[in-house]
Amino acid sequence: MSSSLVVDIPTSTSTSNWCVNYFNCNLRRSRFLPSTTLSQRSTLLTLRTTSTSLSSKIFSASLAMEDSKAVPIKEMPLGLDTTTEEEYASQSKLLQEFTSIPSIDKAWTFKSDDGIGSQAMFSISQPNLLANKRRKSILSTHIFKDNNSSVNFRWSPFPVEMTGVSTIVPSPSGSKLFVVRNPESESPSQFEIWGSSQLEKEFHIPQSVHGSVYTDGWFEGISWNSDETLIAYVAEEPSPSKPTFNDLGYKKGGSTDKDCSSWKGQGDWEEEWGETYAGKRQPALFVININSGEVQAVKGIKKSLSIGQVVWAPSTKDMHQYLVFVGWSSDTRKLGIKYCYNRPCALYAVKAPIYKSEANELELKDSSTEDVPVFNLTQQISSAFFPRFSPDGKCLVFLSARSSVDSGAHSATDSLHRIDWSTDVRLWPSAKIVDVIPVVMSAEDGHLPGLYCSSFLSNPWLSDGCTMIISSFWRSSQVILSVNVLSMEVLRISPAESNFSWNVLTLDGDNIVAVSSSPVNVPQIKYGCIVEKKTIAAAWSWLDVSSSIFKCSEKVRSLLSSLQFSIMEIPVKDVSDSLSKGASKPFEAIFVSSNSKKSDACDPLIVILHGGPHSVSLTSFSKSSAFLSSIGFSLLIVNYRGSLGFGEEALQSLPGKVGQQDVNDVLTAIDHVIDKGLASPSKITVLGGSHGGFLTTHLIGQAPDKFVAAVVRNPVCNLALMVGTTDIPDWCYVEACGSKGKDIFSEAPSADYLTLFHSKSPISHLSKVKTPTLFLLGAQDLRVPVSNGLQYARALREKGGEVKVIVFPNDGHEIGRPQSDFESFLNIGVWFRKYCK
């Protein structure tokens, strides 16, 4: 169940006259309020608790003045008048149709038993609004490839729901499937090993061994060894023992959890990794023997290292098996790590545990007391993650965010590296790191703008053993690249003429299964085949795959077919000699509009601004953006300088200039579409979250007459307040001060820096704001704590501004729980339509 707090703040009445009547939220029948005369009614405060149906169990409050002759009035849902309720009713059905479109999370391919074609398995998810969770399922298909111009996917008739499953990982051969079911309380973790037709093994791992397995995509690491007898994985370390007390005081020796005559104290506070990791214990490395079910913690790793992304290393001369993993050091404070690639990390190798049967077979001595060495494999570089061994085991490839670590920007241009792997463990620490794709500072038109890779496939290799297939951002689109890690040749293999975004899902031998989409086209599965292998730049053919995975209603299809999109190049305004070459080049905006103009009048415009600021809005399908464009809005989605995908010089031009350069870029983009006759100056709205909210509140302060309405999601409004409450205080220093902020960062900012933070913040322009603004806030946000948005909203109300606030008590920074996301975008649509009629 999700709940939200809604506050409608009128502009012309005194709070001293407020009188609130509370009603039982469990009443199901219609209620009537004592009525008031129009002259006596002065204001309204609404508090709403939304149940799973988003319309029942309503708290309401209204001023009630005596008027014996007035007839009772029908109670309205809180925060709504009759017109707004009509908008809710009309828009919510359409939003639900967009929301129900599924997504593909992962995919795998396997060799067919009959040797004909191959098989694929797709992990699919879609929001379950009533349960307020994401429903996960598996859909299988048989792939038959006739030639380079024909492929046939024979789908199973129905998907199979994966109830209670946290993650699944097939074995290298595809003969086994590892299924993890994490507990929701203090119960054991449940591991299952499935064969082709049945459950073969089931293990319950108690909390005394470890907590939940990490499946978040960052610390997550689950890896089968080559003979498929051992699985290495990352899980929460066991709970530390806590002091026990009873009515006589402290109890020595503790007690069992079920001892009713005592209670557990809290013990020492342990720092966490910030946003989305609240309540999660330190990630640690474990190995399970799937024959015996025995679990062992990997020894030798310092407690100060947080572990993730483990893979098995190839065999070595000393006959031991080794694990390679990513380690993040936390000797001091653990700053937030979600979306923060600037946290130093390295690749390490450690000896895997030896099980008794193995030890006897190899006649090895008991190693339980032996000192286990841990090798740092990447001491020469400040960042190394996503390790992948080539199929022949001769090289280790990894991604690096060294430009992010070295500059302090939380995300920046990546680089790709290779280590030539030795079977002699003594040579590992001194192995040379080879640059495969260096950091691109500024690229010429049509050339690789840099590597921006959010993840790797578990097996990204073509059959030659040296070519990786990866997805990367290329300006405002996502593309698919082939990278030869030996010759260092990088090719864009998704269609160069396509403005769509392409993302690789899995490989089928030397063929690629991918998805392609645009802001006005739901995703479609594509099958990529090499058609000219002998040429230097092999040509690829991309075949359409018929699938019902992304099935949507006829109404949605009709609405999307009436839309079009383009990528606009926006020239930089006021180029100066102080700007780098990359920062002087045009930035981009994605423009979505109707493809059939019925009159000279333009549709109202929503300016959409991404957060980060070092992230990017892509030309991929977004259900929420498609919904907004389908209810009558044009969209201007701005990738201002500082966004990913445009080279390192353009990205690094923003730190130290936030609230100035990014604001000017957005205003330049708006003027660009107005000048082209694509938008009306009187119907412009703006929407942004996080740093996009920072930009939005800056814009309505610096250009107070530009926007008729604004919406912000967990906005950065006051850096001086945020720096002392966020999980990433270093971000405030870097974005406000530039790269030097990395070195001057302190947990105790001086008065001078607090003054600087305030001057760079939207709240410094609050006195000029006129724009009606909707605030959507997650009460559990650790990244931009709810106090930031509330302070700005209250201050705006105090000066007479028109404000509406919705607080989601159980949401963090993303506001991503299905009910919260639904209610957010429903309110965004209603809010903008209200001011754009």
N, C-alpha and C positions, 0 to 999 in steps of 0.2 A: 504494500500500500504506500502511496505517495501522498504527501500533503504539502500545501503551499500557503504562505501568508501573503495576502494581498492588501495593500494600503492605497486607497484613492485619496489624494491630498488636494482638496479644493484650494483656490487661490484667494478668496475674498472674505473668508469668515474667520472668526477667532476661535481658537481651540478651547477657550474658557467656557463656551456654550455647549460643548459636546456632552451628550448624555447617551449612554450605551445600554441597550437591553440585550441580554444574552439568551439564546434559546438552545434547548437540548439538541445536539447534533444527531441524536439517534431517532428523533421523531420522523416518521415517514409520511404522515398525512399532511395536507395543506394547512398552513398557518396564516393567521391574519394579524397585522400589527395595528395598534391604535393609530389612527390617522392624524395628520397634522394639516393645518391650513398652510397655504403656500407662503403666506407672509411670515409664518412662525418657523417654517423649516429653514434651518441655517446651514447645516453641513451634514456630512455622512462619513462615517468610518466603517469600513467593511473588513471583516476577518473571515477568511474562508478556509475550510479544511476539505480537500478534494479526495474522495474515495476512489476506489479502482474504476468506477464508472465515470469519474470526472464530473459527475453532475448531482450526486446524492450526498446525504449527510452534510447539510449546510449550516454553518454558523451564520447568524445575521444580527445586525444591530442598526438601529435607526433612531433618530430623535423622535420622541413621542410627546406631543403637546395636547392638552385637552381640547376636544371639539366634539361635543355630544351629538351634533347633527351630521357629521361627516360619515360617509359610508366606508366600510373596511376596504383596504386596497390589497391586491394580491402581492404576496411577498415575492421579491425578485432575488435571484441568485446574487450574492454579494459582489459588489464591484461592477454590476451590470445595470444599464437602463434598458428600456424596451428595444431601442435601435441596436445597441451593442449585443443584446441577446439574440436578435435576428442574425447579426453577423456571425456570432458564435455558431448558431445552428447551421447556417449555410456553408461556412468555411470548414467546420470540423469534419463533415462527411468527406469533403474532398481531401483534406489533410490526411485523414485515415487511409484513403485509397493510395496516397503517395507513401505513407508510412509503412504500409504492409508489403511493399516491394522487397523481396529478399536480397541478401548480399552473399557473395562467395567469400569465405574467410581463408580457406586453404584448399589445395587440391593435390592429389597424388596419382601417379600412374604405375601400373604393374604389368608384367608380362602375362599373357594369357596362358592357361594350362594347356590349351590345344595348339599353342604356337601360332595361332592365326590372330593377327591384330594385337591389341593390348586392351587393358581395362583401366578405368580411371574412377576415382572416388572424390567427390566434392563435399566439403564441409560448408553448410549453408546456415545462415542465421537470419531471423527476422524478429522485430519487436513483438512481444506479447503484452499488450497494454493492460489487460486485466490482471495478469500476474506481476506486471512491472519488472519483467525480466526479458532476456533475449532467448527465443526458442531456437535450439540448435538441432540440425538434422544432417543426415548423410544421404547423398544421392549418387548412385553408381551408374556407369555406362560402359559399353563395349565399343572400342574405337576400331573402325575398319578404314584403312587408307588405301585407296585403289591406285592413285597416281598423284602427281603434284597439282591436279586440278579438281580432285574429288576426295572428300573424307565423309564418313558416315558415323555418327554417334548413335548407338542404340541404347536408349535410356531405360533404366528399370522403371516400372510403372509408377512407383511411389517412393518418396524419400522415407527414411527411417529416423524417427526422432531420437536424439541422444539425451535422454532425461538424466540429469544429475552428473553428466560427464564434464570434466574440467578440460581435458585435452586428450588427443589420441596421437600416437606416433607409430607408423608401420616400421617393421624391421627392414634392413637393407635389401633382403631378398624378396620382401613382400609376402613372406609366408606366415608372419605373425603380426599381431597388432597389440600394442601396449595401450591400455586404457587407464586413465587416472580419474578417480572420483575423490575430490577434496572434501573434507568434512565441513559442515556448517557450524559446528560447535567444538567440543573437546573430544569428539569421537575419533576413531582412527582414520587415517587415509586408506583408501581402498584401491589396490592395484589389480588389474586383470590382464591376463595374457590370452588372446583369442587366436585360434587357428582358423583355417578356411571354413570350417563348418560348426565349430563349437568353442565354448569356453574351456581352456586347457588348465589354467592356473588362476587362483585368486589368493591375494595376500592382504592382510589387514595390518597396517603399520601404526603402532600406538604413538601417542603424543610424546611418550618418554624417549622415543627414537628420533622423531622429528615431527614438525608441524606440516602445514599444507605445502604441496609442491608448487613452485613458482611457475605460473603459466601466463605471465604478463607480456611476453614478447621481448623483454629487455633482460631481466635476470634469468628468464626461462632458458633452460638447457636440458634437453633429454636426448641421450645418444646411446644407441645400441653398439656393442662391440662387433667385430667382424664375424665371429662365429655365432653370434646371436645367443650367447649364454648370460651376458651381463648387460645391465643398463645403468649408465651414469645419469644422475639428475640433480637438480638444485631444489632444495626445500628449506623451509624455515628451521633454524636450529631449535633444539628442544627448549621448552620454557625453563628459565632459571628457577631454582628453588626460592621460595619467598618465606619471610619470617612468619611464624605461627603464634597466635595469641589466644589466650582463654581468659576466664574470669579471674584468674590468679596472676595474669600478666603474660610475660613472654614464655613460650613453651619450648624448651630445649629439644632438639632432635626432630622438630616438626611433627606432622601428623598426616593421616590420609585425607584425601579431599572430602571424604564422606563423614568425617568426624564432626558430629553436630555440636560438640561441646567446645569447639574452637573455631577460629577464622583465620584466613590468610591475610597477611599485610600486603602492602604494595611493593616493598623493597625499593631498590634504586631505580630511578628513571633511566630508560634507555632511548637514545636518540634513534629516529627512524629516517628513511630516505624521502620524507616529505610527501607531497601531493600524490594520492592514490596508494601510498604505502603506509598509511596510518594503521596502527595495530599489527603490522607485519614485522616479524622478527628477522634477525640477520639471515641472509641467504647463505647456505652452506652446501657442501658437496657430499653426495652419497652415491653408493653403488649397491645394486641388488642383484643377487644371483637368482635367475628366474627358475632354476631347477629346484633349489632348496628354499628360496624365499628369504635367505639371510641378507640383512641389510648392514652395511658397514659405512661409517663416516670415513671420509678420506683424511688421512693424517698428514701432519706436517705443515698445514696451511695456517698462517697467523690469524688470530682472531680479528685483527684490524682489517682484514681483507673481506670484502663482500664479493661473493662468487656468482658468476653467470656464464651462460653460453658455452657449456662444456661440450667437447668432442673427443673421441678416442684418437690417439696418435697411432701412426703405423708401427709395425713391430720393430724392435731394436736388437742390437747385438747381445745385450745382457739378458734377453729372454723375458724381461718384465714388460707388462703393459703399462702405458702411460696415458694420462689425461691432459689435454690442453684446455685451459679455461681463461676467461677474462676476470681480472681482479681490480676492484676499486678500493683504494685505501681510505680508511676513515679514522686516522689517528686523532684528528681533532673533531670538528663539527661535520655532521653529515648534511650537506646542503641538498636541497631538492634535486632529484635526478631525472624525473619525468620530463621528457623533451629537452633535457639539458646535456648536450653532447660535450660540453666544456669541462666535464669532470675527468681528471686524469685517470687513465686506466692502462693496463698492460696485459699481454698474454703471458701465462705461466704454464709450466709443465710440472706434473707431479706423478709419482708412482701410484698406480691403482692398487687398491687392497688385494691381498692374496687370500683366496679362500682355501680351506683346509684340503680339499681334494686336489686343488692345483699345487699346493705346497708339497703334498706327499708325492704327487706325480713328478714334480720337478726336483724333489729331494732338497728343498730349501729349508733353511732354519726359520724358526718362529721370528717374525719381524715386528711383533707387537711393541717391542721396546726399542726397536731400531730407529735411529734418527733418519727421517725421510726428507731428502732434499727437495726444495721447490725451486725450479729454474725460472728466472725472469727472462723471457725470450726477446723482449722488445725494449731493452733499457735505453736504446738510442733514440726513441721516439716517445712523445708525451701521451699518445693515445693509440690504442689498438683494440679492435673488437670484431665480432662476426668472423671468427677463424673458420677456414675451410681448407681441408687437405685435397690435393688433386687425386684423381682415381688411382694413379700409380704410386702415391705416397711420396713423391719426390719434391713437392713444394707445398708450403703452407702460405695461403693467401689470406689477407685480412684487410679490413677497412680501418681508416684512421680519421679522426676529427681533430688532428693536431692544429689546424688553423683556428679552430674554435677554442681549444685549450690554451693556445699561446696568446690569442687576442682577448679572450674573456667573453666573446659573443657566445650566446648559449647554443647557437647552431650556425654553421658556416659551411664553406665548401670542403667536401671530403677529398681524400686521396686513397688510392689503392696500392697495396704493397705485397711483396713476395719474399719469402725466406726459402732458400734451397735447403731442403730437409735432409739431415744426416741420420743414419742409424746409430751413430755414436753419440750418446747423450752428453759427453764431455764437450762436444763442439757446439751445443745449442746456444749457450749464453753469448758466444762470440760470432754467431751467424750474421752475415751481412743482410741488411734490409734493402731490397731493391724497389725503387719507385716504378710502379706499373702505370698508374695514372696520377701525375702530380696535381697539386692545387692549381687551378686555372685562374689567373688574375683577371684577364680581360680577353675574351675571344672575338675573333672576327666573325662577321655574319655567316651563318650556316655551319660554323664549326662548334665542336663540343664546348659548351659554356662552363663546364666543370662537372664534377661528379657529385650528385646529390641523391644518395641511396639510403632509403629508410630501412631496408632489410635485404637479406639474401635468401635464396632458396636453400633448403638443407642439402640438396644435390643440384648445383647450378651448372654442371659440366656437360659439354657435348662429347661425342665418342672419341674425339681426338685427344682427350685428356688434358688439354691446355686452354680450351676456350670456354669462358664463363658467359652465361646469359643473365643479365641483371636489368632491373628497371631503374630509371633515374629521371630527375626533373630536368627539363630542357626549356628554359624560360617559363612560359605559362602552361606548358603541357608536360605530361609524363611520357617517356619513350622507352623502348627496349633496346639495349645495347648488347653487342657481342664484344668480349674482351679477351684477346689472346695474351695470357699472362707471361708467355715467353718472348714473343715478338713485340708485345706491348701495342699491338694494333687494336684500335677501338673503332667500331662501326655502329652507326645507327641503323638498326634493321627493321624497326617498325616504319611504316610508310612516311617518307619525308614530307610528302604533300598533305598529310593528314594533320588537321588541327585538333583531332580527338586526343584523349589521353589513353595510353596503352600500359597494361600492367601484366607481367608474366606471372602465371599461376603455378605451372609445373612444366617439366620437360617430358616428352614421350620419345625416348631415344634421341635422335637429332632433330626432332620436331618440337614445336613450342605450343603449349596451351596457354592462351592469354585472354584478357578481357579488354574491350575497347568501348569507350563511352564518351559522351559530351554533355554539356549543360542541358541539352534538349533531346538527348538520345539515351534511353536506358542502356545499361551495359549489355554487350553481346559477346559471346564466346567466339574467339578466333583461333584458328589452327595454322601455325606458321611452318612452312616447308622450304628448305633450301632448293632452289631450282638450277643454280649454276655454281657448283662447288669449285670448279677449276679456276675461276676468275679470282683476282686479288681481293676484290670486294664481292663476296658471294651474294647473289640476289635471292631475296626471299619472297615467297608467294603467301598471301594471307587469305585463308578460306573461311567463309562464314559457317558457323556451326548452329544447326537448329536446336533450340533448347527452350523449355518452358520455365527455366529457373527464375528469370526476371519478368515473369508474366505480370502484366498490370491491366487494369480495367480499360474498357473501350473509351471511357470518358477521359482517363489520363492520357491514353495514346492520342486521342483527338486533340486535346489541349497542347500536348507536346509538339504535335505535327504543325500547329499554328505558330510555332516559335522558331527563331533562328538565332545564331550566335556568331560572333567574329572576335578576333584578337586585334586590338588596336595598339599601334605604337604611339606613345605619347612623348613628344620631344621635351627634354628637360628645359625648364624655364630659367633664364638668367644664369647661363653657364659661365663660370669664372675660371681663371687660370689656376686657382687653388684646387679645383676638382681633378681627380684622377681621370684617366681616359675611360675607364669602365663606368665611373660615376657620371660621366658626361653623356653617355649614350642613352637613347630613349628607353623608358620603362614601358610596361604593358598594362592593359586593362582588358578584361573579357566583357563584352557587351552582349546582353541577351535582350531580345525584343520580339514583338509580333512581326510575322512575315507578311501580314496583309493589313496595311494601314487603311483604315476606313475613312479617315478625314485628315485634315491638316493638323489637328490637335495631337500632341504627343501623349503617350501613356505616362503616368507618374513614374518617377525614377527612384529606385532604392540603390544607394551607394553602399556596397558591401566591402568591409575592411577586415582582412585577416589579422590574427594576433601574432605573437612571437617577440619582436617584430620580424625575426629572421625565420619565417616560414613562407608559404606560397599558396595562393589559390589556383587550382588547376582546372583545366577544361574537362574534368571528369564529371560524371553525373552526381548531383547532390539532391537528395529528395526534398530537403527543406528549401533550397534555392529554387528548384523546379516548381514547388508549390507556390512560392511567392510570385514567380513569373507567370504562373497559370491563373492567378486571380487579378491580373490586369496591370502588372508592374513591369517596366523595363528594369534590367539590372546592370549596374556598372561595378564590376568586381575588380578592384584596383590592386595591382602588384607594384606598389611604390618601391623606390630604391631602398635597398636593405633586405629585399625578399630573396629567398633561395632561387637558384636556377639561372642567375644572370652574371655569374662570375664574382670573384672575391673582392675586387675593387669596388664594385657597385654595392655589395653587401656591407663592406667596412666603411662606406661613406656615411652611414646613418648613426652609429654610436657617437654620442656627444651632441647630436643634432636632433634628437627626438623632440617632437612638439614644434618643430620648425621645418626641417627638410621634408619629413613625411607628410606633414599638414599641407605644405605647398604643393607637393606632388599630387595629392588628392584633389585639391582645388584646381590645379592645372588640368587634371583628367576630367573634372566636371565641366570646366569651361570648354574643353575640347568637344564634348558631346553636345553642349548647348550651341556652340558655334556651327556645328554640322547640322543643326536642326533636329537632333535626335532626342532632345529633352527640353522641357519647358522650365524656365528659371523659377516659376511659381509652384512647381510640384516636385520638389526634391526632398527626399528623406535619406537618412543615413543609419546604418546598422553595423555594429562591431562588438567583438568580445575580447577580453583580456587587453593586449596592446591595441587591438582594433577598437576596444572601448575607450582606451586612452586617447586614440585618434578622434573618435566620435565626440567625446566631451571636449576635446581641444577645438574641434571644428565648430561646434555650436557656440563656443565662447569667442573664438577668433573671427568667425564669420557669422555673427548672430542673425543676420537677415537672409541667410542662404538656404536654410532648411525649415520645412514646415513641421517635421516630426523626427524624432530620434529614438533608437532603441539600443541599449547597452547590456551586454551579458558579462557579469563579473568584471567590470571595467577597472583599470588602473586610473584613479582620479587624483591621488595625492601620494607622490613618491616619498615625501617626508614621513607620512604615516605608514606606508607600506614597508619601508626599509626595516622597521622594528618589529614587524609582525609576519612577514612572508617567509616561506621556506627557501627563497632565493634572494637574499638581500644583496648579493654581489651583482645581480642583474640591474638593480637600481643604480649602482655606481657606474657600471660599464655603459649603460644606455644614456645616462645623464652626463657622464664625464668623458666618454670615449675609452680607448684601450688602456689609458693610464688608470682607469677605474679599477682594473684588475689588481693593481699593485697598492692602491690606496684604500681598498675595501677594508672596513672595520665594522665590528658588531656595535661599536659605540661611536656613531658619526658625530663630528663636531658641529657646533652651531653654524659654522660657515657652510658646511655641506648640507645641513638640513635646510638652510636658506636657499641654496642652489637647487635642491630637490623640489622645494615648493615652487620656485620660479619656473621650473621645467614642467610643472604639473598643470593639468586642466583646471584644478581648483583655483589657480591664480587668475583665471579669466572668468570665474563664475559670475561676477557682477554684471557681465554683459549678456548672459544667456537669456534668450527669449523662447527657445524651442521646447514644445511639450516633449517630455522624455519618459520612456518606459524603462525601468530597471529590472533585470532578471538576475537574481543573486542566489548562489549556492551557499547555504549556511556552513557547510563543512569544507569550504574552499581554503586550502592551505597556501595556494600560490598567490592569489590576490584576496586576502581575507575579506569577509563580508562587510567589515567595518569601513573599508575603502568606499564601496558604493553607497552604503548607508549615510556616511558623513556627507558626501556630495549631494545625495538626494535630500537630506534634511536641510542642508544649507540652501539648496535651490528652492525648496518649499518656503524656507524662512524669508527669502527675498520676493516671494510671490509667484514663483514659477509653477507651471503645471507639471505634476509629477505623478507617476504611478509606479508602485514597487511590488514585485512578487518575489517572495523568498521561498526557496525550496529547502526545507530543513535537513533533508538527508542527501543532498547533492554536493559534490565538490566543484572544482573549477570548470569541468566540462559541461555540467548540467546535462548529463548524457543518459540518465535513467529513462526508460521509454515513456513513462507518464510525464515526467518533467520536460523532456524534449518536445513531446506532443503539445503540452500546455504552453510552453514557451513560444513555439512558432505559430500556434493558433492566436495567441495574444499579439504577436508581432504583426500578423496579417490584419487583425482587427484594428490595431492601433494605427497602422499606416493608412488603412482605408478610411478611418474616421477623419483624418486630416487631409486626405487627398480627393475628397469627393468634389 
